[in-house]
Amino acid sequence: MNAEERRNAVRRILKEGTVIPACPLAITEERRFDERRQRALFRYYLAAGAGGLAVAVHTTQFAIRRPDVNLFEPVLRVAAEEVEAFERRTGKTVVKCAGVCGPTEQALREAHAARELGFDAALLSPGGLASYGEDDLIERTKMVAGILPVIGFYLQPSVGGRIFTFDYWRRFCEIEGVCAIKCASFNRYQTLDVVRAAALSPRRDDIALFTGNDDNIVVDLLTPYEFTDGHGEVRSVRFVGGLLGHWAVWTKKVCEIYGMLRAAAGRETIPRELLTLAAQVTDCNSAFFDTAHNFRGCIAGVHEVLRRQGLMRGIWCLDPAETLSPGQAEEIDRVYRTYPDLNDDDFVAEHLAEWLAD
């Protein structure tokens, strides 16, 4: 597959929608890169049926960029190698998304590095840029889009994001090179701003909507959104997939549920049991993401599920203070007991030795 064929394949996958886990970072107790476990994680997601991987994102820990850690390019390289090996073996195309963040100069540097490593798109974070106005962020997006196709990112304020105006998203959708938007506002009103901007944009057919709303995954994927434009025409859009930290665990079951939701979204009526499933998934997310403590243990919670399955050796984060909150392990116990059909422990147990092999 040449470069143009790959770009077309990636655009098609994003437009049709897919499962994209936001990948965690595997490290040892000494907080050194655990490449063997990292490769096992990527192999797990690919074997589970994920259509893309998002790497160097929030769940991968932004501290990978610190000079004393220096894991940004190593983690991207391992992901690229595992995806390329999977593609050669299966003939499938997997979308490689690189997290890109920081001031414009840093974002451009990271986008160049990701492109050199064969990544297909940049998930562009707005976090940590309090001095940037909306105009500045639009210009930053245009510059990054000149290097890699951009997936926009509405990041909730509780984990470093900010609230944007509808006009910001309207202008964002006009940018050539924006191929998708991940909406992780965790807020219905702000989600509607993104969806309305995409629906009314002249580029609506070029922009795929991915839910990042871990509190509303199932309903986002089932809902048709309709808006009337200035000419009286009704414009309808949907979230076609998800790019989620929640999907970094129980991923085999996630892919099965995603297929079921895509089928249901095309029907005139939604089965009631899917609304019950929506609440169950959100309840699980509450345990994994530690909503009781304002998401303080969200990365460690994802690690804990993967540790229980044997994919990770421990829940260590680059920041030694980042760990499970009081009572969080018990909450994970509870959702395991309450929703036994939602985990994929058997699938992992069957293939773990294979994924850990050199």
FENKA-V346092 format. One record per pair of residues at least 6 apart in sequence whose C-alpha atoms are under 7 Angstrom apart, sorted by the first residue. I is the first residue (numbers start at 1). J is the second residue. If there is no record, write none. Layout:
BEGIN
i,j
I,J
I,J
END
This chain:
BEGIN
i,j
10,95
14,208
15,208
16,240
17,240
17,241
18,51
18,241
18,242
19,50
19,51
19,52
19,241
19,242
19,243
19,255
20,50
20,51
20,52
20,53
20,54
20,242
20,243
20,244
21,53
21,54
21,243
21,244
21,245
21,247
21,248
22,53
22,54
22,55
22,57
22,59
22,243
22,244
22,245
22,248
23,53
23,54
23,55
23,59
23,60
23,245
23,248
24,59
24,60
25,38
25,60
26,33
26,34
26,37
26,38
26,312
27,33
27,34
27,316
28,34
29,316
31,318
36,356
37,311
37,312
37,356
39,78
39,82
40,311
40,355
40,356
41,311
42,79
42,82
43,82
43,355
44,355
45,251
48,251
48,252
49,252
49,255
50,255
51,94
51,95
52,94
52,95
52,96
53,95
53,96
53,97
54,96
54,97
54,98
54,99
55,76
55,97
55,98
55,99
56,62
56,72
56,98
56,99
57,99
59,245
59,299
63,318
64,70
64,71
64,72
65,71
65,72
77,117
80,117
80,118
83,94
87,93
95,120
96,119
96,120
96,121
97,119
97,120
97,121
97,122
97,123
98,114
98,119
98,121
98,122
98,123
99,122
99,123
99,124
100,107
100,110
100,111
100,122
100,123
100,124
100,125
101,107
101,124
101,125
101,126
102,128
103,129
104,140
107,144
108,144
111,122
111,144
111,147
111,148
112,147
115,148
120,148
121,148
121,149
121,150
121,151
122,148
122,149
122,150
122,151
123,150
123,151
123,152
123,153
124,150
124,151
124,152
124,153
125,153
126,161
127,160
127,161
128,160
134,168
138,172
142,175
145,177
145,178
149,177
149,178
149,179
150,177
150,178
150,179
150,180
151,178
151,179
151,180
151,181
151,182
152,180
152,181
152,182
153,181
153,182
153,183
154,182
154,183
154,184
154,185
155,161
155,162
155,184
155,185
156,162
156,184
156,185
156,186
166,193
166,197
169,194
169,197
170,197
170,201
173,198
173,201
173,203
174,201
174,203
178,207
179,206
179,207
179,208
180,207
180,208
180,209
181,208
181,209
181,210
182,209
182,210
182,211
182,212
182,243
183,191
183,210
183,211
183,212
183,213
184,211
184,212
184,213
185,191
185,213
186,213
186,215
196,227
198,204
199,227
199,235
199,236
199,237
200,229
200,235
208,240
209,238
209,239
209,240
210,239
210,240
210,241
210,242
210,243
211,217
211,220
211,239
211,241
211,242
211,243
212,242
212,243
212,244
214,244
214,246
214,285
215,282
215,285
216,282
218,278
219,278
220,239
221,239
221,240
221,241
221,261
222,261
222,265
223,238
224,236
224,237
224,238
225,236
225,237
225,238
226,234
226,235
226,236
226,237
227,234
227,235
227,236
228,234
228,235
229,235
246,285
247,254
249,302
249,305
249,306
250,343
250,344
252,344
253,342
253,343
253,344
264,270
284,335
287,328
287,331
287,332
288,298
288,301
288,302
288,332
289,295
289,297
289,298
289,301
290,296
290,297
290,298
290,328
297,322
297,323
297,324
297,325
300,315
300,322
300,323
300,324
301,324
303,312
303,315
304,315
306,312
307,313
307,314
307,315
309,345
309,348
END
